[in-house]
């Protein structure tokens, strides 16, 4: 049996945390992309801000995906 130190989270909790980050970042990405393509006439979106938000969402998605790959790779190697 694997020894879990008190400072370490159980793998299932790490998976849930990664999945929550992945899901929330995907929703945010969708929302930011919608802002970039306004369907109705009105003030133009601040494209610099929208671009920064899209980049941050994409980074968070990549981070969550990397966490999931790391966790599942470790589980498969044990």
Buried (B, 14 or more C-beta within 10 A) or exposed (E): EEEEEEEEEEBEEBBEBBEEBBEBBBEBBEEBEEBEEEEEEEEEBEEEEBEEBBEBBEEBBEBBBEBBEEBEEEEEEE
